[in-house]
Amino acid sequence: MKTKRLVLACSYLVGSMLSSASNAHDIYIWPDYFTLNSDKSTTVPVDITATHTTYRSDFSMPSEGVKIFGTDGKEIRYRGAFYKGARRSTFDLPVEGDGTVKLEYWRGPSYHSSYTIGKRDSLKRMRMNKTELMASIPEDAKNPETVRYMTIGMSYVTNNAPTEAVLTPKNEGVELVPVTHPADFVTGEDLTVRLLLDGKPIAEQDVTVELEGPQYREEPVALELKSDNNGDVNFSLDQGGRYMMKVIHSQPSHDPEADIARTRIYFAFEVIYE
């Protein structure tokens, strides 16, 4: 697929991208600093929030979902003290030595069910799995469906020289893997990320990229992209700043408690001026 480069003046695409996710909030994890040049041990503040607006805090998240992977690619158990406020949670990430660290926040699985009923096919929604749904719905209910959600927020922090270990795919479930190193996301350059399902490319997957601060713009900045046959999403950004890449992938569920498995990934990154 030819690399797609646009001067960002597109209409806001959040509504169409998130319609399949019903009323669920996006879940973001982002550091105050995506890149550092520190020769001493330091810390980086990290925020976690659930929201509908890119880089704006609405609802804080509990600490259980935080995962940190060190420069060797292995999960690190230690993190700084965690504070859960009303609208956001935060902790100080210890940074020692050179290299790239990966931040993740996992939420789920959660089950959302629905059915239609009556002459007008009124839609009813509830948070329950397939067994609970079938035990509770009226006999005249139609179109019962249960969706199993997994939500993953992700970002990277690089100190001095970038390293590659945390970019190695695990080949399990749905993954968003940067091909271009996140520390090398600069304006005007061709950038690539890869989408995988159990290690195999996801083709024709819709992807949205949003610039921070849509509430301050008459026409919020967003790109609508699609992965190629290799699972690659190719793009270029002419405007520096913080961005959020959003992917919502659906497939038939292997879980007997759901009909559909839906994975939502939110990748926070920055683009610097060349």
Secondary structure, DSSP 8 states (H G I E B T S, - for coil): ---EEE-S-----HHHHHGGGTT--EEEEEES-SEE--SS-EEEEEEEEEESSTT---B---GGGEEEE-TTS-EE-----EEE-SS-EEEEEEE-SSEEEEEEEEEEEEEEEEEEETTTTEEEEES--HHHHHHHS-TT-EEEEEEEEEEEEEEEEEESS--SGGGS---SSEEEEESS-GGG-BTTS-EEEEEEETTEE--S-EEEEEES-GGG-SS--EEEEE--TTSEEEEEESS-EEEEEEEEEEEE-SSTT-SEEEEEEEEEEEEB--
